[in-house]
Amino acid sequence: MVWYKNHVPQDGVITHIYEAKTWKHFDKIHASFTTKPCDVCLGLCANGFSPSSSVARPYFIWQIIVCVYNLPPPCA
């Protein structure tokens, strides 16, 4: 889990999400989340939709995807 703290990025090339400006901005704003390099950074996406028509009885399906952001890329 400490790969992203020890990794040296290449100039001008983003090989991992943590090298993006948004990630670095988040680290500055929320320093309490980045005090320990072994902490897990997760991304959560949820998409709810109704597969039924307006005539049928409505129900919802929620897809939930969880990504671990601070693991090394597969090719590292």
NORKADA-V768373 format. One record per pair of residues at least 4 apart in sequence whose C-alpha atoms are under 8 Angstrom apart, sorted by the first residue. I is the first residue (numbers start at 1). GAP is how many residues later the second one is. D is the distance in whole Angstrom. If there is no record, write none. Layout:
i	gap	d
I	GAP	D
I	GAP	D
This chain:
i	gap	d
1	36	7
1	37	5
1	38	7
1	39	7
1	69	6
1	70	6
2	4	6
2	35	5
2	36	5
2	68	8
2	69	8
3	4	6
3	67	7
3	68	7
3	69	6
4	14	7
4	66	6
4	67	7
4	68	7
5	32	6
9	4	7
9	5	8
9	6	8
9	10	7
10	4	8
14	5	6
14	6	7
15	4	7
16	4	8
16	56	8
16	57	7
17	6	7
17	52	7
18	5	5
18	6	7
18	51	8
18	52	7
19	4	7
19	5	7
20	4	7
21	4	6
22	4	6
23	4	6
24	4	6
25	4	6
26	4	6
26	5	8
27	4	5
27	6	7
27	7	6
30	4	7
31	4	6
33	6	8
34	5	7
40	28	7
40	29	8
40	30	7
41	27	6
41	28	5
41	29	6
42	24	7
42	25	6
42	26	5
42	27	6
42	28	8
43	23	6
43	24	5
43	25	6
43	26	7
44	20	7
44	21	6
44	22	5
44	23	7
45	18	8
45	19	6
45	20	5
45	21	7
46	16	6
46	17	6
46	18	5
46	19	7
47	15	6
47	16	5
47	17	7
48	12	6
48	13	6
48	14	4
48	15	7
49	11	6
49	12	6
49	13	7
50	8	7
50	9	6
50	10	5
50	11	6
51	8	7
51	9	7
51	10	7
52	4	6
52	5	7
52	6	6
52	7	7
53	4	8
53	5	7
54	4	7
72	4	6
